[in-house]
Structures are given as structure tokens and as C-alpha cells.
Amino acid sequence: MAFDVIRKQNYPAPAQMVSQLTGKTLESLGGKLSKRNNPAKGMFEINFNKKIKNQALPNRIDLQIKVVPQESNGCNVMARAFPVDPLGNRLTFGVKGNAAEVVMMTFFDELEKSIKE
């Protein structure tokens, strides 16, 4: 999809800790957690309804995250953000601005702050 934003980031921290911090970070950003959310397996899905933190977005965005453990006590955080309509269907046209990029950058900035603390 042309409107998807995908990012993969490696962290030198245990996957369980990063998974817990991911959940806390998503709560702090606002948005509505999906029923497919499964923190125990390191899988998160959240919908931002035209707002993240106190910043307005031109579109609704779904953010899907997976925390994958790696060797040597590290982990990868893989994320995909994409615009959706009010029913949660992926948008293929009529997308305004760069809301998916804003959501992705905001999430990773907040997660990195949490990991450094």
C-alpha cells in the first residue's frame, strides 16, 4: 500500500520489558485498543481517531506493533501505520496529509524516551 508507513527498530533491551513499555506508551498516546491486542505475545493494535496525544490528525490511523525477541537479550519492534475509514477499513484513496508518518514518529519517540528512563 502506498499510504502504509513501516518501521523496524532494534533495541538492546529484553523483549518483555519493551513490550510492557509499548503498552504504557500506547496508553499515554490516547487512541482505542483493538480486540486483537495481545500484549502477552508482543502484539499491539490501536486506532487513533484523528488525534494522537494533543495533536490533531487529518485521518484516522491504525497502528500495528509486534515486539520480537532477538538473541543476546535484545529485541526488534516492528510497526505498521496506515489510514482507515470510520469502520476500520484500510483507505486506498482520499488520504490527507501524512498522519501515518506522524503517528509512527510520535510512537517511536515516546517509546525511546521510556526505554532510556
C-alpha positions in Angstrom: 0.0 0.0 0.0 1.3 3.4 -0.9 -0.1 5.0 2.3 1.4 2.5 4.7 4.4 3.5 6.9 6.5 0.7 8.0 9.4 0.9 10.5 11.6 -1.7 12.3 13.8 -0.6 15.2 16.3 -2.7 17.2 16.6 -2.2 21.0 19.3 -3.6 23.3 16.6 -4.4 26.0 14.6 -7.5 26.9 11.5 -8.1 24.7 9.3 -8.4 27.8 10.4 -5.1 29.2 10.0 -3.4 25.7 6.5 -5.0 25.4 5.4 -3.6 28.7 6.8 -0.1 27.8 5.0 -0.3 24.4 1.7 -0.9 26.2 2.2 2.0 28.5 3.4 4.2 25.7 0.3 3.4 23.6 -2.0 4.2 26.6 -0.3 7.6 27.0 -0.8 8.5 23.4 -4.6 8.0 23.5 -6.4 6.0 20.9 -8.6 2.9 21.2 -7.0 -0.5 21.7 -8.2 -3.2 19.3 -9.7 -6.6 20.5 -6.8 -8.2 18.6 -4.4 -6.6 21.0 -2.3 -9.4 22.7 0.5 -7.9 24.9 1.5 -11.4 26.2 2.6 -12.3 22.6 4.1 -8.8 22.0 1.3 -7.8 19.5 -0.4 -4.5 19.8 -3.1 -2.8 17.6 -4.5 0.6 18.3 -6.7 3.1 16.4 -6.1 6.8 16.6 -9.3 8.7 15.7 -7.8 11.8 14.2 -5.8 12.6 17.3 -2.6 11.5 19.0 -1.6 13.0 22.3 -2.9 16.6 21.8 -2.1 16.7 18.1 -4.9 16.7 15.5 -4.5 14.3 12.5 -6.2 14.7 9.1 -7.1 10.9 9.0 -7.9 8.0 11.4 -4.8 5.8 11.7 -4.4 2.1 12.7 -1.0 1.3 14.3 0.1 -2.4 14.5 3.1 -3.3 16.5 5.0 -6.5 17.1 7.8 -6.9 19.6 10.1 -9.8 18.6 12.8 -11.1 20.9 16.3 -11.5 19.5 19.5 -13.2 20.6 21.7 -11.5 23.1 18.9 -10.0 25.2 17.7 -7.6 22.6 14.5 -7.2 20.6 13.1 -5.8 17.4 10.0 -3.6 17.3 8.2 -3.8 14.0 5.4 -1.3 13.3 3.0 -0.5 10.5 0.7 2.5 10.4 -2.0 3.1 7.8 -5.1 5.3 7.3 -8.5 3.8 7.9 -12.1 4.9 7.4 -14.6 5.2 10.3 -15.4 1.5 10.0 -11.7 0.5 10.2 -11.3 -0.4 6.6 -7.9 0.5 5.0 -8.1 3.6 2.9 -6.7 3.4 -0.7 -7.7 6.9 -1.8 -8.7 10.2 -0.3 -5.9 10.3 2.3 -5.0 13.8 3.5 -1.5 14.7 4.8 1.0 12.4 6.4 -0.9 11.3 9.5 0.6 7.7 9.4 4.1 9.2 9.5 3.2 11.5 12.4 1.8 8.6 14.4 4.8 6.4 13.7 7.3 9.1 14.7 5.4 10.0 17.8 5.1 6.4 18.9 8.8 5.7 18.5 9.9 9.0 20.0 7.8 8.2 23.1 8.9 4.6 23.3 12.6 5.6 23.1 12.1 8.1 25.9 10.6 5.3 28.1 13.4 2.8 27.3 16.1 5.4 28.3 14.5 6.1 31.7 
